[in-house]
Amino acid sequence: INLSGILRTGNHRNKTTHPLSVMSAKQQETFVRWINAQLTKGGEEERVSNLDEDLKNGIILIKLMKCVNPASMSVLKKYNHNPKNEIHCNDNLSLAFNMIAHAQVKTIGVGPHDVYKTNPKLVLGLIWSIIYAVQVGGIKGDDSKKGGKDGLLLWAKRHTANYDGVEVKNFTTSWQGGKALCALAHSVDTSAFDYSEMAEKPAAELIEFAFAQLESKWNVPRLLDVDALVDMVDEKSLMTYISEIYHAFAKQAGSQTKKKRLSNFYQSIKASTGMTDGYEKGMQSLLDWATSATERLGNIQKEGKLTELKESLDAVNAMKSERREQAGKLTDVEVMLANIANVNKANNRQEYVPDESLQLTKAIEAFEKLDDQAAEVGDTVRANYRKAKDEICKIYVGTSKKVFDYIRNQTKQLTRQSLAGSWDEQLKAVDEILAKLSSDE
């Protein structure tokens, strides 16, 4: 497909190509390359150059399904290897759609007739449905509720976190300029190149470098052109490419003979069994801490003297500091669980399901309960602390007034009393006054 011809516009008086047409052209080019990549991996000789024409006889679709979902071969009957008319082609297409259905690919609104009659929009939708089902739909995020597109986005976000100039929020604008793609390539092998140095390169050079890295080191086929990440990014095309990267990393992580593994951002765990053990120990540690913290909060003194309440406030604040530290560990455990799913899938292992007592939801519930308890205890202690301070202030003010009144009265008595007589008699009178003041204390 010649994109330059599709994108070409006339002078300012002519109508420009609609953005959706541009996106469709980008998808066609990406999907053609994806199909050819799958056929190559499956050892098939056929290649596609034009979706509208090359899928009409059904042979490409049959061989594509054979490559991406070998189990679908179980429903394949004998097909025509050299179809010469519409009947032969439609028969082959019907067989291909049986394989597609067996692979649990949703094909709403498209059938064999649409492919034979080359409905471009429906054909694109069909290929995207196949790509999503076999390559995107099975990707899991940090829990069972996040899968498919959300799971792939979470995976990309985890790998590109903390890279300057990168914030993955979607499959369009977040990838423009190539920094996110370069960060993704760097995250799995940080020794391969200097990300900071490459990030300063022009967009086209950076994108080409990332493509080359992913192709040479991870055998990721080039499904996109450089300009696909420079201007307007097509979401489906990019998801197709990023999912190829995901599976390449997952496959590499599952191989014991490879030096680098998918869980590079969690390097201490090298095998699924070790990761599972690490998850369970980590989760149990979090739950034990939450139980201990709950008990300690319950034992905090909520009433008493001012000094005692000050110690209680310090204990509540210390608990909050611990809680922030444990929240980071909870995030680590979530990432670990996602890695377990990726490695198990890449190695065709049975899905890991934690014991009910070690589910992520248990830790989340325990933390939420602890937060509520800490807030309640903190509010109570702070209220009693303020009350105790007020009581001390009242006592201080009352005592000060009494002392002041007493001194004033004694001063009045001294001023009224006349010191007469000899010098010795006057000294004796002063000693008696001082003794009285001392006894009054």
FENPEZI-V941703 format. One record per run of one state. SS is the DSSP state (hx for helix, st for strand, lp for the rest). FROM is the first residue (numbers start at 1). TO is the last residue. If there is no record, write none. Layout:
BEGIN
SS|FROM|TO ; SS|FROM|TO
END
This chain:
BEGIN
lp|1|2 ; hx|3|7 ; lp|8|18 ; hx|19|41 ; lp|42|50 ; hx|51|54 ; lp|55|58 ; hx|59|68 ; lp|69|69 ; hx|70|75 ; lp|76|85 ; hx|86|102 ; lp|103|111 ; hx|112|116 ; lp|117|119 ; hx|120|136 ; lp|137|139 ; st|140|140 ; lp|141|146 ; st|147|147 ; hx|148|160 ; lp|161|172 ; hx|173|175 ; lp|176|178 ; hx|179|188 ; lp|189|194 ; hx|195|198 ; lp|199|202 ; hx|203|218 ; lp|219|225 ; hx|226|229 ; lp|230|234 ; hx|235|254 ; lp|255|261 ; hx|262|266 ; lp|267|271 ; hx|272|299 ; lp|300|305 ; hx|306|346 ; lp|347|355 ; hx|356|358 ; lp|359|359 ; hx|360|416 ; lp|417|422 ; hx|423|440 ; lp|441|441
END
